């Protein structure tokens, strides 16, 4: 049955192709896609599906600016207002009122279930009362900022302006005193001092020569050594790591400063002694 069906189908195809074709009536009904003219048009722009990082970054930047000038700015101003009131709370009071403030502060702690430490600075206790006992680092930061403001004589009405002038709370927290010297500056200072001095000694040996490298001529290195009973030093290793070298110079800076302080103290003691002798003779 299947075989007969196939034969009939082939016969019909042969009969169809043996028929004469009238070119005047022949039509092709194949549909033309609507986008054909776009494909054939050489001047048509291709679809823009490219990832445009520049536009994305510009958009995100605009969001950041809106945040800084909006929610972030308002949030900081609100925080500065709270800190200003806290600073005002810690202002100077007559003795009786100051005692009452401390008593009320302790009562507030007990009511909230916070641990109260009388020995803590007033500002620290006030900040902890206001901001709670959840984030200790935040309490510590705000306390440090307000204590520095008190030390510099900043009033509550000028606190916000002072914080902004000092580039924010975190910058104040990380700030250093006027006498602060960074480790990098210490290392550089020690380098300069050492370069102006003569070498203590020279160490040479066959094994040390194997550690020598022409690329490091004139560069500092650390010699890991052990002092011997005869006063000599046995060198264990030659270390060229920049971090170790810098750390060695920082340590040298501290030693030099310690020696300088000691020398000044000795000179002062000698001068004081001379003054005492002169005064005794005059008497």
KAMO-V859390 format. One record per backbone hydrogen bond with DSSP energy under -0.5 kcal/mol. NH is the residue of the N-H (numbers start at 1). CO is the residue of the C=O. Records with the same first field share a line. If there is no record, write none. Layout:
BEGIN
NH=CO + CO
END
This chain:
BEGIN
5=1
6=2
7=3
8=4
9=5
10=6
11=7
12=8
13=9
14=10
15=11
16=12
17=13
18=14
19=15 + 16
22=20
23=21
25=22
26=22
29=27
33=31
36=33
39=35
40=36
41=37
42=40
44=41
49=47
52=50
53=51
56=52
57=53
58=54
59=55
60=56
61=57
62=58
63=59
64=60
65=61
66=62
67=63
68=64
69=65
70=66 + 67
72=67
73=67 + 68
74=70
75=71
76=72
77=73
78=74
79=75
80=76
81=77
82=78
83=79
84=80
85=81
86=82
87=83
88=84
89=85
90=86
91=88
98=94
99=95
100=96
101=97
102=98
103=99
104=100
105=101
106=102
107=103
108=104
109=105
110=106
111=107
112=108
113=109
114=109
118=116
120=117
125=121
126=122
127=123
128=124
129=125
130=126
131=127
132=128
136=134
139=135
140=136
141=137
142=138
143=139
144=140
145=141
146=142
147=143
148=144
149=145
150=146
151=147
152=148
153=150
154=149
158=155
159=156
162=158
163=159
164=160
165=161
166=162
167=164
168=163
172=168
173=169
174=170
175=171 + 172
180=177
186=182
187=183
188=184
189=185
190=186
191=187
192=188
193=189
194=190
195=191
196=192 + 193
197=194
209=205
210=206 + 207
211=207 + 208
212=208
216=213
217=214
219=216
222=239
223=221
224=222 + 237
225=223
226=234
228=232
231=228
234=226
235=233
236=224
237=224
239=222 + 237
245=241
246=242
247=243
248=244
249=245
250=246
251=247
252=248
253=249
254=250
255=251
256=252
257=253
258=254
259=255
260=256
261=257
262=258
263=259
264=260
265=261
266=262
267=263
268=264
269=265
270=266
271=267
272=268
273=269
274=270
275=271
276=272
277=273
278=274
279=275
280=276
281=277
282=278
283=279
END
